[in-house]
Amino acid sequence: MLTTIAIILLVLWVLGFISGFALGGFIHILLVVAIILFLIRIIRGENPLT
């Protein structure tokens, strides 16, 4: 579940770079959330890529 959310947030972040700076700040916040979710999975001992 967390991995799916993280992947979606990363895709939205990449789309933010492609689309320009209209939502730049929001996209970077989503990136930070994706990284935090990824780190939570690592700390819990789960496989972060599944």
N, CA, C and O of each residue as an XYZ file, in Angstrom:
200
protein
N       0.823     -1.196      0.000
C       0.000      0.000      0.000
C       0.866      1.259      0.000
O       0.677      2.160     -0.817
N       1.823      1.301      0.936
C       2.689      2.471      1.003
C       3.550      2.601     -0.251
O       3.832      3.708     -0.709
N       3.961      1.470     -0.796
C       4.778      1.516     -2.011
C       3.986      2.102     -3.163
O       4.517      2.900     -3.935
N       2.740      1.725     -3.290
C       1.892      2.253     -4.356
C       1.758      3.765     -4.236
O       1.856      4.485     -5.230
N       1.536      4.234     -3.034
C       1.409      5.671     -2.806
C       2.720      6.372     -3.145
O       2.720      7.429     -3.774
N       3.839      5.777     -2.723
C       5.138      6.379     -2.994
C       5.407      6.456     -4.491
O       5.924      7.463     -4.974
N       5.064      5.412     -5.225
C       5.278      5.404     -6.677
C       4.412      6.459     -7.346
O       4.877      7.167     -8.240
N       3.165      6.570     -6.926
C       2.272      7.583     -7.491
C       2.819      8.983     -7.228
O       2.797      9.839     -8.113
N       3.309      9.213     -6.016
C       3.853     10.524     -5.688
C       5.104     10.828     -6.498
O       5.303     11.966     -6.921
N       5.946      9.831     -6.719
C       7.143     10.041     -7.526
C       6.784     10.352     -8.975
O       7.422     11.196     -9.603
N       5.769      9.679     -9.509
C       5.337      9.956    -10.886
C       4.792     11.377    -10.982
O       5.081     12.088    -11.944
N       4.015     11.789    -10.004
C       3.492     13.152    -10.004
C       4.617     14.175     -9.921
O       4.540     15.243    -10.527
N       5.664     13.844     -9.166
C       6.812     14.736     -9.057
C       7.502     14.903    -10.409
O       7.852     16.015    -10.804
N       7.694     13.786    -11.115
C       8.321     13.849    -12.437
C       7.440     14.645    -13.400
O       7.949     15.447    -14.184
N       6.152     14.435    -13.347
C       5.236     15.197    -14.203
C       5.303     16.693    -13.887
O       5.113     17.525    -14.774
N       5.568     17.028    -12.643
C       5.709     18.423    -12.269
C       6.900     19.074    -12.952
O       6.829     20.239    -13.343
N       7.993     18.336    -13.100
C       9.150     18.872    -13.812
C       8.840     19.040    -15.293
O       9.297     19.996    -15.919
N       8.074     18.125    -15.851
C       7.749     18.184    -17.273
C       6.777     19.327    -17.552
O       6.919     20.036    -18.548
N       5.794     19.505    -16.677
C       4.742     20.495    -16.928
C       5.161     21.919    -16.597
O       4.463     22.859    -16.978
N       6.255     22.105    -15.916
C       6.699     23.461    -15.605
C       6.642     23.747    -14.126
O       6.684     22.837    -13.298
N       6.548     25.013    -13.804
C       6.633     25.433    -12.411
C       5.291     25.806    -11.802
O       5.250     26.396    -10.722
N       4.193     25.473    -12.470
C       2.875     25.874    -11.979
C       2.594     25.282    -10.591
O       2.099     25.978     -9.705
N       2.908     24.015    -10.412
C       2.666     23.353     -9.131
C       3.970     22.894     -8.501
O       3.985     21.906     -7.767
N       5.056     23.591     -8.773
C       6.380     23.160     -8.338
C       6.482     22.900     -6.847
O       6.997     21.859     -6.438
N       6.006     23.817     -6.031
C       6.090     23.635     -4.587
C       5.289     22.437     -4.116
O       5.745     21.676     -3.263
N       4.102     22.269     -4.664
C       3.246     21.144     -4.283
C       3.883     19.818     -4.671
O       3.833     18.858     -3.903
N       4.479     19.756     -5.850
C       5.100     18.526     -6.314
C       6.288     18.163     -5.424
O       6.507     16.985     -5.141
N       7.048     19.145     -4.987
C       8.180     18.850     -4.123
C       7.732     18.382     -2.740
O       8.408     17.571     -2.107
N       6.613     18.883     -2.282
C       6.053     18.373     -1.027
C       5.665     16.913     -1.198
O       5.893     16.105     -0.298
N       5.078     16.561     -2.347
C       4.725     15.168     -2.610
C       5.969     14.286     -2.646
O       5.933     13.148     -2.180
N       7.060     14.799     -3.190
C       8.304     14.033     -3.211
C       8.788     13.754     -1.795
O       9.205     12.637     -1.489
N       8.738     14.748     -0.941
C       9.165     14.565      0.442
C       8.299     13.515      1.126
O       8.815     12.681      1.870
N       7.004     13.544      0.886
C       6.100     12.546      1.470
C       6.446     11.156      0.956
O       6.432     10.197      1.728
N       6.755     11.025     -0.334
C       7.120      9.725     -0.898
C       8.393      9.192     -0.258
O       8.481      8.002      0.043
N       9.370     10.048     -0.049
C      10.618      9.615      0.577
C      10.376      9.202      2.024
O      10.945      8.215      2.489
N       9.542      9.942      2.735
C       9.230      9.591      4.119
C       8.541      8.225      4.185
O       8.870      7.404      5.041
N       7.590      7.983      3.285
C       6.916      6.678      3.264
C       7.900      5.559      2.963
O       7.813      4.480      3.551
N       8.833      5.805      2.057
C       9.857      4.830      1.722
C      10.722      4.526      2.953
O      11.011      3.363      3.234
N      11.126      5.548      3.671
C      11.953      5.361      4.859
C      11.199      4.644      5.974
O      11.789      3.845      6.702
N       9.917      4.917      6.115
C       9.109      4.227      7.124
C       9.106      2.732      6.861
O       9.215      1.936      7.793
N       8.980      2.341      5.586
C       8.993      0.913      5.249
C      10.342      0.290      5.573
O      10.402     -0.843      6.051
N      11.418      1.015      5.320
C      12.751      0.481      5.637
C      12.920      0.327      7.146
O      13.445     -0.684      7.610
N      12.482      1.314      7.907
C      12.608      1.274      9.370
C      11.789      0.122      9.937
O      12.226     -0.533     10.883
N      10.619     -0.137      9.381
C       9.774     -1.240      9.849
C      10.348     -2.594      9.482
O       9.901     -3.613     10.010
N      11.330     -2.631      8.588
C      11.925     -3.893      8.188
C      11.228     -4.542      7.016
O      11.501     -5.700      6.700
N      10.346     -3.832      6.373
C       9.631     -4.372      5.212
C      10.458     -4.124      3.959
O      11.345     -3.271      3.950
N      10.166     -4.867      2.915
C      10.821     -4.648      1.635
C      10.202     -3.407      1.003
O       9.013     -3.417      0.685
N      10.975     -2.338      0.812
C      10.396     -1.088      0.332
C      10.008     -1.114     -1.134
O       9.345     -0.188     -1.601
N      10.396     -2.140     -1.877
C      10.125     -2.174     -3.311
C       8.984     -3.108     -3.688
O       8.720     -3.302     -4.875
N       8.302     -3.689     -2.708
C       7.180     -4.581     -3.040
C       5.897     -4.053     -2.491
O       4.848     -4.670     -2.672
